[in-house]
Amino acid sequence: YIGWTKDGRLFDSSVERGKPFAVALGHVIPGWAEGVTLMTPGERRRIWIPAALAYGDVPQASGAPAGQLTFDIELLEILPTPEVPEDVAAPSATAQRTSSGLAYRVLRPGAPGGRVPDPTSLVVVDYSGWTADGKLFDSSVVRGERFEAALNQVIPGWTEGMQLMTPGSKFRFWIPASLAYGDEPKHPGAPAGQLTFDVELFEVK
């Protein structure tokens, strides 16, 4: 894809980066999600997205472009998506809870004696995230790239939850809105309400 503002300024391009963009459609601006669902693989379209379906006339996200946006998008492939958890809507009966409201279930324990992350650790994980109604909004598994992040730069539910894990473990987290993006997210495209994540921890740096 290539994206321009209304005055012709190029603001983003996967073509310039030389790498196709893989993303769950629940994690993009509404106009992108709607436009791409009208396409089939191999198709290329130009779409004009009004401000209301993009970042708005006065974007709240730092660096986001304002007003109507124009995109040329080529759909290369529709990737298989992870299966929706059977207990995505609410924590299962076997879930454990913390005092903050975070719920979790151990899907696979890590190796004994593994390093536990601290609140500022850099971690390498694979993850998939769903809204409470089962909509996949983001997935490193779909992108085919492990996700690396510092735990002081992610949502609070992630910061807390990752400190319960050790390398090799896989957890399911139910993160309440207060520890995620809120019930009315300020960032365009961010999912609202309770979120459910399956997270596999590979490394603590």
KEKE-3310 file (N, C-alpha, C; in steps of 0.2 Angstrom, whole numbers, plus 5000, padded with zeros to 4 digits):
npx = (5004:5001:5000:4992:4990:4977:4982:4992:5004:5015:5013:5015:5021:5022:5028:5039:5046:5049:5043:5029:5014:5007:4993:4980:4963:4956:4964:4967:4963:4945:4941:4951:4949:4936:4937:4947:4940:4932:4939:4948:4961:4975:4970:4970:4967:4961:4957:4947:4947:4937:4939:4932:4933:4946:4959:4954:4950:4957:4969:4972:4982:5000:5008:5000:4991:4980:4963:4955:4961:4970:4973:4982:4980:4986:4980:4988:4987:4976:4978:4979:4970:4972:4963:4948:4947:4938:4933:4933:4925:4924:4933:4938:4932:4943:4952:4964:4965:4971:4974:4972:4962:4965:4964:4970:4976:4986:4992:5003:5016:5032:5050:5057:5064:5066:5070:5061:5052:5054:5047:5052:5058:5064:5055:5052:5040:5026:5010:4991:4977:4960:4944:4930:4919:4925:4932:4947:4960:4973:4989:5004:5007:4999:5006:5018:5029:5039:5036:5044:5046:5047:5042:5038:5032:5020:5002:4995:4989:4997:5010:5009:5004:5014:5024:5021:5026:5037:5051:5046:5034:5016:5002:4985:4977:4964:4961:4955:4946:4951:4964:4968:4964:4954:4936:4932:4942:4955:4964:4964:4957:4961:4956:4941:4935:4935:4949:4956:4970:4981:4997:5014:5029:5046:5058:5068:5076)
npy = (4994:5012:5028:5044:5061:5073:5084:5078:5073:5060:5049:5036:5020:5004:4999:5007:5003:4990:4978:4968:4972:4964:4962:4961:4964:4970:4979:4991:5007:5011:5014:5007:4994:4992:4994:4985:4973:4972:4968:4955:4943:4948:4959:4976:4992:5009:5019:5031:5038:5045:5058:5054:5040:5038:5045:5056:5074:5081:5073:5062:5054:5054:5061:5055:5056:5070:5073:5068:5053:5045:5030:5018:5001:4985:4969:4955:4942:4932:4928:4913:4912:4912:4900:4905:4907:4896:4901:4915:4926:4928:4925:4908:4895:4889:4899:4910:4924:4941:4954:4966:4964:4957:4942:4925:4910:4896:4889:4882:4877:4885:4881:4875:4886:4896:4913:4926:4940:4957:4973:4982:4974:4968:4958:4944:4938:4927:4931:4932:4942:4945:4953:4953:4948:4939:4944:4944:4955:4958:4950:4942:4930:4929:4938:4932:4936:4936:4946:4960:4969:4981:4980:4991:4998:4994:4989:4990:4978:4969:4971:4968:4954:4947:4946:4935:4925:4913:4909:4899:4896:4897:4907:4911:4927:4937:4953:4966:4981:4992:4990:4989:4997:5004:5007:5016:5019:5031:5031:5029:5014:5006:4992:4990:4988:4973:4962:4948:4938:4926:4922:4918:4916:4918:4923:4932:4947)
npz = (5000:4998:5005:5005:5010:5008:5001:4994:5000:5003:5016:5021:5017:5012:5001:4999:5010:5006:5009:5011:5020:5034:5043:5055:5051:5061:5068:5061:5054:5052:5039:5031:5035:5030:5017:5012:5014:5003:4993:4983:4983:4973:4968:4965:4972:4973:4986:4994:5009:5021:5034:5046:5045:5047:5054:5059:5059:5067:5073:5087:5089:5090:5076:5067:5051:5046:5041:5025:5018:5005:4998:4989:4987:4986:4987:4992:4998:5008:5024:5034:5050:5068:5078:5086:5104:5114:5126:5124:5128:5141:5157:5159:5170:5176:5176:5184:5195:5197:5209:5202:5193:5181:5173:5170:5162:5162:5148:5144:5153:5157:5156:5171:5183:5174:5168:5175:5168:5172:5176:5166:5157:5141:5130:5119:5110:5104:5099:5099:5098:5104:5103:5115:5108:5100:5089:5080:5082:5082:5078:5080:5075:5063:5056:5054:5061:5076:5090:5098:5112:5125:5142:5148:5139:5134:5135:5152:5156:5149:5154:5167:5166:5159:5168:5175:5168:5161:5150:5136:5141:5138:5139:5142:5143:5150:5149:5157:5152:5158:5160:5147:5132:5136:5137:5128:5117:5114:5104:5086:5079:5089:5100:5109:5126:5136:5132:5125:5125:5118:5123:5119:5127:5122:5124:5136:5137)
capx = (5000:5004:4995:4994:4986:4973:4987:4997:5010:5015:5014:5017:5021:5025:5032:5046:5050:5051:5040:5022:5011:5003:4989:4973:4959:4953:4969:4968:4958:4939:4941:4955:4945:4930:4940:4950:4935:4928:4944:4950:4968:4978:4967:4973:4962:4962:4952:4948:4944:4935:4942:4929:4935:4953:4962:4950:4952:4962:4971:4975:4988:5005:5011:4995:4989:4973:4958:4954:4967:4970:4977:4983:4981:4986:4979:4992:4985:4972:4982:4975:4970:4971:4956:4945:4947:4931:4932:4935:4920:4925:4938:4935:4931:4949:4956:4966:4964:4975:4970:4970:4957:4968:4963:4974:4976:4992:4991:5008:5021:5038:5055:5058:5070:5067:5070:5054:5053:5053:5042:5055:5062:5063:5053:5051:5034:5021:5003:4985:4972:4953:4939:4926:4915:4928:4935:4954:4961:4980:4992:5010:5006:4997:5011:5024:5035:5039:5035:5048:5044:5049:5036:5035:5029:5014:4996:4996:4988:5003:5015:5008:5004:5021:5029:5019:5028:5045:5052:5043:5027:5010:4996:4979:4975:4958:4963:4949:4946:4955:4971:4970:4964:4948:4929:4931:4949:4957:4968:4960:4959:4962:4950:4938:4933:4940:4953:4959:4976:4986:5004:5019:5035:5052:5065:5068:5082)
capy = (5000:5018:5032:5051:5065:5076:5088:5074:5071:5053:5048:5029:5016:4997:4998:5010:4999:4984:4972:4968:4973:4959:4964:4959:4970:4973:4983:4996:5012:5008:5014:5002:4987:4991:4994:4978:4967:4972:4965:4948:4942:4950:4965:4983:4997:5016:5021:5038:5037:5052:5059:5050:5033:5037:5047:5062:5080:5083:5067:5062:5050:5058:5059:5053:5061:5072:5073:5063:5050:5041:5024:5013:4995:4978:4963:4949:4936:4932:4923:4909:4916:4907:4898:4909:4903:4894:4905:4922:4931:4929:4920:4902:4893:4887:4905:4913:4932:4945:4960:4971:4961:4953:4934:4921:4903:4893:4884:4877:4880:4886:4877:4876:4890:4901:4920:4930:4947:4963:4978:4985:4969:4967:4951:4941:4933:4927:4933:4934:4946:4945:4956:4949:4945:4934:4947:4945:4962:4958:4943:4941:4924:4930:4942:4928:4939:4937:4953:4961:4975:4983:4979:4997:5002:4990:4991:4988:4971:4965:4972:4963:4947:4944:4945:4929:4920:4911:4907:4892:4896:4900:4909:4915:4932:4941:4959:4971:4987:4997:4988:4989:5003:5007:5006:5021:5020:5037:5029:5026:5007:5002:4988:4993:4983:4967:4959:4941:4936:4920:4924:4913:4919:4914:4926:4938:4950)
capz = (5000:4998:5008:5004:5012:5003:4998:4990:5004:5005:5023:5023:5011:5012:4995:5000:5015:5002:5013:5012:5027:5036:5049:5056:5050:5067:5070:5057:5054:5050:5031:5028:5036:5026:5010:5010:5014:4997:4988:4982:4981:4966:4966:4967:4972:4976:4991:4997:5016:5024:5041:5051:5045:5047:5061:5061:5056:5072:5076:5094:5089:5088:5070:5062:5046:5047:5036:5021:5016:4999:4998:4984:4991:4982:4991:4990:5001:5014:5028:5039:5056:5074:5080:5092:5110:5116:5132:5123:5130:5148:5159:5161:5177:5178:5176:5190:5195:5201:5212:5197:5188:5176:5173:5166:5162:5159:5143:5144:5158:5155:5159:5178:5184:5169:5170:5175:5166:5176:5172:5160:5152:5134:5129:5113:5110:5098:5102:5095:5102:5101:5107:5119:5104:5096:5083:5080:5080:5080:5079:5077:5071:5056:5052:5053:5064:5083:5093:5103:5116:5132:5145:5151:5133:5132:5139:5158:5157:5147:5158:5173:5164:5156:5174:5178:5163:5160:5143:5135:5143:5134:5144:5140:5147:5149:5151:5157:5148:5162:5159:5140:5129:5139:5134:5122:5115:5110:5098:5081:5077:5095:5102:5115:5131:5138:5127:5127:5122:5119:5122:5120:5128:5119:5127:5140:5136)
cpx = (5004:4999:4997:4988:4982:4977:4992:5003:5009:5017:5016:5017:5025:5029:5039:5050:5052:5049:5033:5020:5006:4999:4982:4969:4956:4958:4971:4962:4951:4939:4945:4951:4940:4932:4943:4945:4931:4933:4945:4958:4970:4975:4970:4967:4964:4956:4953:4944:4943:4938:4939:4930:4942:4955:4958:4953:4958:4965:4974:4981:4994:5008:5006:4992:4982:4969:4957:4960:4965:4975:4977:4984:4981:4985:4983:4989:4981:4975:4977:4975:4969:4964:4954:4945:4939:4929:4933:4931:4921:4930:4934:4935:4938:4954:4958:4966:4969:4971:4968:4964:4959:4967:4968:4974:4982:4990:4997:5014:5028:5043:5056:5064:5071:5067:5063:5056:5051:5049:5045:5059:5059:5061:5052:5045:5030:5014:4998:4981:4965:4949:4935:4921:4918:4932:4943:4956:4969:4983:4999:5011:5004:5002:5017:5030:5034:5039:5040:5046:5046:5042:5033:5032:5023:5008:4998:4995:4993:5008:5015:5008:5010:5025:5027:5022:5035:5045:5050:5036:5022:5004:4991:4977:4968:4960:4957:4951:4951:4962:4973:4969:4957:4942:4928:4938:4950:4961:4964:4962:4960:4956:4948:4936:4938:4943:4956:4965:4979:4993:5009:5026:5041:5058:5064:5075:5084)
cpy = (5006:5023:5039:5055:5069:5081:5085:5072:5064:5053:5041:5025:5009:4996:5001:5006:4992:4978:4973:4969:4968:4962:4961:4965:4973:4978:4989:5001:5009:5008:5009:4995:4987:4990:4987:4972:4967:4969:4958:4948:4944:4956:4971:4988:5004:5017:5027:5037:5044:5052:5054:5043:5032:5040:5054:5068:5083:5077:5067:5058:5054:5056:5057:5058:5063:5072:5067:5060:5046:5036:5020:5006:4989:4973:4957:4942:4937:4926:4919:4912:4910:4906:4903:4905:4902:4899:4913:4927:4933:4924:4914:4900:4891:4893:4907:4921:4935:4951:4965:4970:4957:4945:4931:4914:4900:4888:4879:4881:4880:4881:4879:4881:4895:4908:4923:4937:4951:4968:4982:4980:4970:4960:4950:4936:4932:4928:4933:4937:4946:4950:4951:4945:4940:4937:4947:4952:4963:4952:4943:4935:4925:4934:4938:4931:4939:4944:4954:4968:4975:4983:4986:5002:4998:4992:4988:4981:4966:4965:4968:4956:4944:4943:4938:4923:4918:4909:4900:4892:4899:4901:4912:4920:4935:4948:4964:4978:4992:4996:4987:4996:5007:5005:5010:5023:5027:5036:5026:5019:5003:4998:4991:4987:4978:4964:4952:4940:4929:4922:4918:4917:4915:4917:4932:4941:4955)
cpz = (5000:5000:5007:5008:5006:4999:4994:4993:5005:5012:5025:5017:5012:5006:4996:5005:5012:5006:5013:5019:5028:5042:5049:5055:5056:5070:5066:5057:5050:5042:5028:5029:5031:5019:5008:5010:5007:4991:4988:4981:4974:4964:4969:4966:4975:4980:4994:5004:5019:5031:5046:5051:5045:5054:5063:5058:5061:5076:5083:5094:5087:5081:5065:5057:5047:5040:5031:5018:5009:4999:4991:4987:4986:4987:4989:4992:5007:5019:5033:5046:5062:5075:5086:5098:5111:5122:5131:5126:5137:5151:5161:5168:5180:5178:5183:5189:5199:5204:5208:5193:5182:5178:5168:5167:5159:5154:5142:5148:5155:5158:5166:5178:5178:5171:5169:5173:5172:5173:5167:5156:5145:5132:5121:5113:5104:5102:5097:5100:5099:5106:5110:5114:5099:5089:5084:5078:5079:5082:5076:5073:5064:5052:5051:5056:5072:5085:5098:5106:5123:5136:5148:5145:5130:5136:5146:5159:5154:5151:5164:5171:5162:5162:5177:5174:5164:5153:5142:5137:5138:5139:5140:5145:5145:5153:5151:5154:5152:5162:5152:5137:5131:5135:5128:5121:5112:5104:5092:5079:5083:5097:5108:5120:5133:5132:5130:5122:5123:5118:5124:5121:5126:5123:5131:5140:5141)
residu = (TYR:ILE:GLY:TRP:THR:LYS:ASP:GLY:ARG:LEU:PHE:ASP:SER:SER:VAL:GLU:ARG:GLY:LYS:PRO:PHE:ALA:VAL:ALA:LEU:GLY:HIS:VAL:ILE:PRO:GLY:TRP:ALA:GLU:GLY:VAL:THR:LEU:MET:THR:PRO:GLY:GLU:ARG:ARG:ARG:ILE:TRP:ILE:PRO:ALA:ALA:LEU:ALA:TYR:GLY:ASP:VAL:PRO:GLN:ALA:SER:GLY:ALA:PRO:ALA:GLY:GLN:LEU:THR:PHE:ASP:ILE:GLU:LEU:LEU:GLU:ILE:LEU:PRO:THR:PRO:GLU:VAL:PRO:GLU:ASP:VAL:ALA:ALA:PRO:SER:ALA:THR:ALA:GLN:ARG:THR:SER:SER:GLY:LEU:ALA:TYR:ARG:VAL:LEU:ARG:PRO:GLY:ALA:PRO:GLY:GLY:ARG:VAL:PRO:ASP:PRO:THR:SER:LEU:VAL:VAL:VAL:ASP:TYR:SER:GLY:TRP:THR:ALA:ASP:GLY:LYS:LEU:PHE:ASP:SER:SER:VAL:VAL:ARG:GLY:GLU:ARG:PHE:GLU:ALA:ALA:LEU:ASN:GLN:VAL:ILE:PRO:GLY:TRP:THR:GLU:GLY:MET:GLN:LEU:MET:THR:PRO:GLY:SER:LYS:PHE:ARG:PHE:TRP:ILE:PRO:ALA:SER:LEU:ALA:TYR:GLY:ASP:GLU:PRO:LYS:HIS:PRO:GLY:ALA:PRO:ALA:GLY:GLN:LEU:THR:PHE:ASP:VAL:GLU:LEU:PHE:GLU:VAL:LYS)
# end
